[in-house]
Amino acid sequence: MKLELKYKSWQLASALFLASVMASLSFHAYAHHAFAAEFDADQPIEIKGTVTKFKLVNPHSWLYVDVQDKDGTTTNWGFEFSAPNALANRGLSKADIKPGDSISIKGYRSKNGGPFGYSVFATLADGRTIQTGGAQDAPSSNTATR
């Protein structure tokens, strides 16, 4: 009887461990999506506007920019950037982009057609151009030229 209880508790412990490993793997798969899942490599865009918000968060940072359309209306665009650590390694900090700053973004439009995109390069108010994208399956930087 004691042997049977030990065997069942070992099975339960193994099943719980396996379930936690599977849950962990599914979280990482959800958190890191492919460029092609959300953005269109056939729709390069260049946007100039005024920064409204910059969020340095994992797994991807986000920049929001007010862009004035040809008809005079203003649309708030959101752009996915690389992770905060990758941006810091390229010389970009939160202090470099502030609400009210002018900015130019070169990248790719979202597949859903909304005012969202993937930023490859950002030209800051001080004139510096920073590589802001780095997805492995994103088009080469030659497509979204500086």
C-alpha positions in Angstrom: 0.0 0.0 0.0 2.8 2.5 0.8 4.6 1.7 -2.4 1.4 2.4 -4.3 0.9 5.9 -2.7 4.6 6.9 -3.4 4.1 5.9 -7.0 0.9 8.0 -7.4 2.5 11.1 -5.7 5.5 10.8 -8.1 3.0 10.7 -11.0 1.2 13.7 -9.7 4.5 15.6 -9.2 5.6 14.7 -12.8 2.3 15.8 -14.2 2.4 19.1 -12.4 5.9 19.8 -13.5 5.1 18.9 -17.2 2.0 21.2 -17.0 4.0 24.1 -15.7 6.7 23.6 -18.4 4.0 23.6 -21.1 2.3 26.7 -19.7 5.7 28.5 -19.6 6.3 27.6 -23.3 2.9 28.7 -24.4 3.4 32.1 -22.7 6.7 32.7 -24.5 5.1 31.8 -27.8 2.3 34.3 -27.2 4.6 37.1 -26.1 6.9 37.0 -29.1 5.1 37.1 -32.4 6.6 37.2 -35.8 6.8 40.4 -37.8 4.8 38.9 -40.6 1.9 38.0 -38.2 1.0 41.7 -37.7 2.9 43.8 -40.2 2.9 44.0 -44.0 6.4 43.9 -45.7 4.8 45.2 -48.9 3.6 48.4 -47.3 6.6 50.5 -46.3 5.6 53.8 -44.6 7.2 57.1 -43.6 5.4 59.1 -41.0 6.3 62.5 -39.5 4.5 63.8 -36.5 4.5 64.8 -32.8 5.2 62.4 -30.0 2.3 61.9 -27.6 3.6 58.9 -25.6 6.6 56.6 -25.5 6.4 53.4 -23.5 9.6 51.4 -22.9 8.1 48.0 -22.0 8.9 44.4 -22.7 8.7 42.5 -24.9 8.3 45.5 -27.3 8.3 49.2 -26.7 5.6 51.5 -28.3 5.7 55.0 -29.6 2.5 57.0 -30.2 2.6 60.0 -32.7 0.0 62.5 -33.8 0.1 62.8 -37.5 -1.7 65.5 -39.5 -3.4 64.0 -42.5 -3.7 65.9 -45.9 -7.3 66.9 -45.1 -6.2 68.5 -41.8 -7.4 65.8 -39.4 -5.0 64.4 -36.8 -4.6 60.7 -36.4 -2.7 59.1 -33.5 -0.4 56.3 -34.8 1.2 53.6 -32.7 4.6 52.1 -33.7 6.2 49.0 -32.3 9.8 49.4 -31.3 12.4 46.8 -30.1 12.7 45.8 -26.5 14.0 48.5 -24.1 17.4 46.7 -23.7 17.9 46.6 -27.5 17.1 50.3 -27.8 19.5 51.2 -25.0 22.2 49.2 -26.7 21.6 51.4 -29.8 21.8 54.6 -27.7 18.1 55.4 -27.2 16.7 56.1 -23.7 13.4 57.3 -22.4 14.8 60.8 -22.1 15.5 61.0 -25.8 11.8 60.9 -26.8 9.4 63.2 -25.0 5.8 64.2 -25.7 5.7 67.2 -28.0 8.9 66.2 -29.8 8.9 66.0 -33.6 9.8 62.6 -35.0 10.0 60.8 -38.3 9.4 57.1 -38.5 10.3 54.7 -41.4 8.8 51.3 -41.2 5.9 49.1 -42.2 2.2 49.4 -41.9 0.0 46.9 -39.9 -1.9 44.3 -41.8 -5.2 45.4 -40.3 -5.0 48.7 -42.0 -5.3 50.7 -38.8 -3.0 53.5 -37.7 -0.3 51.1 -36.5 3.1 50.1 -37.7 6.5 48.6 -37.1 9.3 51.1 -36.8 12.6 50.3 -38.4 14.3 53.7 -38.1 13.3 56.8 -36.1 14.8 60.2 -36.7 14.7 62.2 -33.4 14.2 65.9 -32.9 17.9 66.3 -32.3 18.6 64.8 -35.8 19.9 61.4 -34.8 18.6 58.4 -36.6 18.2 55.3 -34.5 17.5 51.7 -35.6 14.3 50.9 -33.6 13.4 47.6 -35.2 15.1 44.3 -35.2 12.7 41.4 -35.7 14.5 38.5 -37.3 11.8 38.0 -40.0 11.4 41.7 -40.8 12.4 42.9 -44.2 16.0 44.0 -44.5 16.8 47.6 -43.5 17.5 48.4 -47.1 13.8 48.2 -47.8 12.9 50.9 -45.3 15.8 53.2 -46.3 17.1 55.9 -44.1 
